[in-house]
Amino acid sequence: MDKPNLKDHKQLGQELELFFTHDYAPGAPFWLPKGMVIFKELEKYIRELTENAGYLETSTPIMVNSVIFKESGHWIKFGEHNMYNLELSDDESDKHPESYTLKPMNCPESTILYRFRPRTYKELPLRLSELGRLHRREKSGEVNGLLRVRQLTMDDAHIFARESQIFEEVSNILDMMITFYKNFGFEYEFRFATRPEQRAGTDEMWDKAEKDLEEVLKKKGIKAGNKKGDGAFYGPKIDLHIKDALGREWQLATVQLDFHMPSKNAFDLKYVNEKGEFEKPVMIHRAIFGSFERFIGILTEHLQGAFPLWLSPVQVMILPITDEQNSYGEKLLGEFRKENIRTELDARSERLQAKIRDATLQKAPFLCIIGKREVENKTISVRTREGKDLGTLKISEFLNKLKQEIDKKI
């Protein structure tokens, strides 16, 4: 397919009944049932990765007192223009209502989780993950489908660690990024982003953080492009950039090293070391998707809606040749769904070629065609959405094939 003929993710989202946007909620998608299948499968996948890597899942409030962003330092840079802020009071006559914010990031609240009780060196590294809903006040002219939204979902995580643990933790995160994006077939490159002009923390903190991240890249033999001055507000970062089907470059995954938020000037985090003395942890921020919305938008365009089997909203379409095979089709439908295969039956009184065309347009990975012979032999004729004929298969044989591909995420 020529690049100019590739469809926009917004068009694909409607044609495949995945998601759409509406003027009632600019910058926030409406997810249809098929789109939610993709969303939930990606949630399941990132949870598997993080649980296997020793992360503990948490959840923090969406709306919090604005003072937390003043303590973190975010208010100076983002407060009035990039956050949704509300003045709330229990009494209409109150002349000094409290200010609350729909959180645009999870990191300040993650420090509150850390401070829930005293910590010791034995608990570190403490890896806290959160699939959090965030709100950012993007300008109306910049909002674009799933690629630039005001309401987003991040696969966020914050690791509280000792300075001696920085290399191993950042290294493991980079390995997770590489594994993740290789599985989706994306070309990727790393970029090293250094201190921005407007930032929190001291120059000493930034010197140390930048040196530590450079050391990780050097020891792992990773060549990273330079994003001078593009670091996070509180620390330098290593970003993963991918190229999509149109050759456009996107920054998605990120790992950031932060000495500021644990400091006395922010949340004053501490732990007790082996000698019974207080030390300050470092804070490592990381996200693998970047945001679910942007990742799904990019992936939808990149694959043109032809998602891999494990992600496909409909994995198998059963296509009876005539109405006489509908009862056998219903039996197969029940068997496949019992095995957790997302299956639909096209029982319309349409010609087979019309059913094949429609199933192909809906990007179903496998089409199971059943005629008189398949009913008699209790088999199915299988073809792929690309038109490859896999021949006649036993039901159990096909189910085993599906399960193996789904488990391998291919």
N, C-alpha and C positions, 0 to 999 in steps of 0.2 A: 504494500500500500504506500502510495506517495505521501510524503509528509503533509503537503497542502490539503490532502483529503482526510486527515485525521480529525475526529470529532472532538469538540470541546467537552470537558467533564460535565458541565451543566446540561448539555444536550443529552449526553449518555445517561446522566443521572435520571432524567425524566423518561427517556426511551426504555431504560431497563428497570424503571420504577424503584430507584434506590433512594433518591433524595430530591428536594427542590427548595427553592427560596421563595419568600413571599414578602410583599410590602409591609405586612403587619409585623414582621420581625426582621428588618434589614440586618444583614450580617450574622444571622443565626439560621442554620438549615433545619428544615423539617425532614426527619428521617422516616422513610417508608419501611414496611416490614422487611423487604429484601435488603435494603441498605443496612438495617439493623443487624442482619445476619453477618454481614461483613464486619461491622463495628464490633459485635460481640466475639467473633472469631479472633479478631486482632487483639481484643482485650484478653481473651483466653491465652493467646500466644505470648503476649508480653508478661502475663502473670506467670506462665511456665518458666520463662527465661529468668525472671527476677526471683522467683521462689527457689529455683535451682542454684541461684547465685547468692542465696542467703539474705534476701531482702525481706523485711516485715512490712506488710501492707497497712496503711493508715488512712484516715479520712479527716479533713479539717473543714470548718465552716466556710460557706461561700460568702457570707456577709459578716464582716468583722469591724470592730471599732477602728476608725482611721488612725488612731494613735500608733498602732503597730507599724504602719508604713512610715511614720515619722521617726520611730525608734530605729527602723532598719535603714533609713536614709532614702528610701524610694520616693517619699513625698516631694522632696526637693526637685527631682527630675520628672516624675510622672504625675504627681498629685492632681493638679487641676485640669490637665488636658488629656490625659490618657487613662484616667480611672473614672468609674461611675460612682459618684459620691452622693450620699443622702443625709439630710438633716432629720433626725428622728427624736420625738419627744412624747412622753406619756401625757403631757399636759399642754393644751393649745396655747396657754398663756406663758409658757416657758420661753424666756427670752434667750436662753442659752442651750438650745437643743444639742444633743450629741451627734457627732459626725460619724457615719458608717460608710464602708466601702465594699462594693462587690469585688472580691479579690482578683487582681490581674496576674498574680503569681502565688505559688504555694510556699516559697522558702521562708518568709517570716514566721508563718504559722508552724512550720516544721521545727523551728527553734523552741516554740512553746511546748511541743511534744517532748523535745529533748529535756527541757527544764521541768518536766512533770515530777521528777524525783532526782535525788542526787545520783551521779554516775561515777563509775570507777573505770580504771584502765582495762579491767577484765571484760567490760561490755563493748569495747571498741575493737574494730570498727562497727558502729551501729548504722545499719543500712535501712532507712525508712522510705518506702515507696508510697505513691498516691496517684490514683487515676482521678485527677481533680478537674472540675469544671471551672473555667476562668472567664473573666469578662474584661475586654480591653476596648477603649473608646477610640476605635479607628475612624478616620474621616470617611464620610459617605462615598466620596469619589474614589477611595482606595479599596473599598469592599468589593470582593470578587468571588462569588460562589463559595467553594470550600477553601480556596487558596488564600483568601484574606478575610477573616471573619471577626466579629465582635464577641461571639461566644465560642469558646474552644475547649477542648478536652486534652489535657497533657498527661503523658505517662511519666510523671515526675518522680524523682528520687533525690534524697539528700543523705549523704554519708558523713557521719561524724567520726573523725579518725585522729590518730596521733600523727605527728609530722613524719615519723618513721614509716608510716603505713601509706603515705601518699602514692609512692611509685606503684605498689601492688594494686591499690584500688583503682587508680586512673588507668593503669595497664589493663586490668580486667574489663573496665568499661569500654575501652577502645576495642578489645577483642569481641565484646558483645555486639558493638556496632557493626564490625566487619562481618560477623556471622549473620546478623540480621539482614543487612543489605545485599550480601551475596545470595541469600536465599530467595530474594525477590529479583535477582538478575540485574540490579542497578550497577552502573559504573560509578565509582565513588572516589573522592579525593579528600584529604584532610587540609584544614586551614588553621593556622595559629593566630588568634586574635589577641592583641595586646591592649594596654591601658588606654581608655578613651579620655578625651579632654575633661569631661564632667564625670566624676567618679567619687566613690566613697572609699575610705581607708587611707592609710599613709603610704608614702612612696616606699618606705621600708617593706610594708606588706606586699606591695605590688612587685617590688624587686624579687622578693623571696618566691612569690607565687609564679611569676614568669619564669624564673630560673628552674623551679621544680617541674613545670610542664615541659620546658625545653629539654630537660634531662630525660623525661619519660619518652619523648619523641626520639631522642638520640639513641637511648638504650634499646628501643624497639625497632630501630632502623626505619622509622616512618618519615618520609619527606613531606613536610606540610607547607603549603603556600602561606604567604604572609598577609594577614589582615590587620595591618598596623592601625591602632586607634579604634578597633572595633570590638574590644572586649566588653564583657558584661559590666554593669554599673559597679559591681563589688569585687570583680576579679577577672583575670585573663581566662581564655577558654580555647579549647580545641573543637572545631566544628567539622562535621562531615557534610560534604557537598555531593549531590548526585546530579546526573543529567537524565532528562526525561526523553520520551520518544521524539520530541520536537527539537532536541538538542539544547533545551533551556537548562540553566543551572539553578539548583535549589539548595538552600541550607536547611538541613533537617535535624539530625542528631547533634547533641552538644554535650561536652563535659567542661565544667567550670570549677576553678579552685578559688576558694574564698577564705581569707583571713579576717575580713572585716566583720561579718555578722557575729562571729563568736567573741569579738573583742569587747572591751569595756565601753567603748563608744557606741555599741549597738546593744546586743542582748546578753553580754557578759556570761558566756557559757564556760563551764569548767568541768573537770573530772578529777578524781583523786588518783594519783599515781602510786607506784609501788612503795614509795617512802611515806605515803600518807599526806603528801603535799598536793595543792591544787595546781593543775595545768590547764591550758586552753586547748580545746580540740580545733582542728581545721574542719571546714565544711566544704564538701564536694557536691556540686549540683550536677545532675545529669538527666537527659531525656533521650530516648532512642528514636521514637517517632518524630519528635518535635511537637507536633499536634496531630491528633487523629484526623481532624478535618483536612488539614493540608495534605497529609500523607495519603489519605483515601482519594482526594481530588487528583493528586499527581499520579497515583497508581492507576486510577480509572482511565486517565488519558493515556498513560504509558502503555497499558495493556488493551486500550480501546474496549474496555468492559469484559474482555475474555480472561476473567480471573482464574487462577489455578484452582484445581479441584477442591482443595480444602477450604478455600475462601468463597467459592461460587454459591450464590444464594439458592440456585437450583442446580443440583449436581447431576441429576438424571431426568430425562424426559422420556416417558413411555408413550409410544405412538402406535396405537392399533391401526391396522390397514383398513379394516371395516368395522362397523358397529358390532359384528359378531364376536370380535375379540375384546370387547370392552370389559366383560366380566373377568376374563383372564388378566387384563390390564389392572383392574381394581385389586385383584388378588396380589399381583406383583407390587402394586403401590403399597399395600399393607405390609408385605414382607420387607421391602426396602426401608420403609419408614421405621419399622420395628428394629432395624439394624442401624438406625440413626443416619440414614442416607437421605439427604434432602431431595425429594422426588415429587414430580408432578405428572399427572396423566392427562393427555389431550384426547378427550373422548368426543370431540366434535365430529359431526358428520361432514367432514371435509376430505378432499383427496389427500393421499399420503404426501405428495410433493408439497402441498400447502402447509401441512403439519411440520414437515422437515424444514421448510423455509422459515416458518415462524419460530421454531425451536432454535434454529441456528442464529436468527436475529436476536434472540434472547440470550445467546452465548452459553447455553447449557453445554457442559463439557462432553456429556455422553447422551446419545439418542438410542433408545431401545425400541426396535421395530418388531412388532408381533403380528404375524399372520396365522393362517390356518395350520401351517406346518409347525410353527413354534408352539401353538397351543397343544397340538397332538404330542409333540416331543418334550413338552414342558421346558423349553429353552427360550432364548432371546437372540435376535440379530442385533449386533452392536456396531455403531459407527460413531466417530468423533465429530465435534462441531467443525473440524477442519475438513471433514469429508472422508476420512480414512476408514475403510471397512475392516472391522476386527473379526468378522465372521460370526458364526453361530456359537453361543456359549451356554453352558449350564448356569443356572441361577447362582449356585454356590460358588462357582468358579469366578463369575463376574463380581460378586460381592467381596470375595477375597482380594481381587485385584483393586477394587475401589478402596477397601480398608487399608491396604498396603500403601497406596498412593497418598491417601489422606494422612496417615501416620508419618510418612516421610515429608509431607508438605511439598509435594511436587505437582 
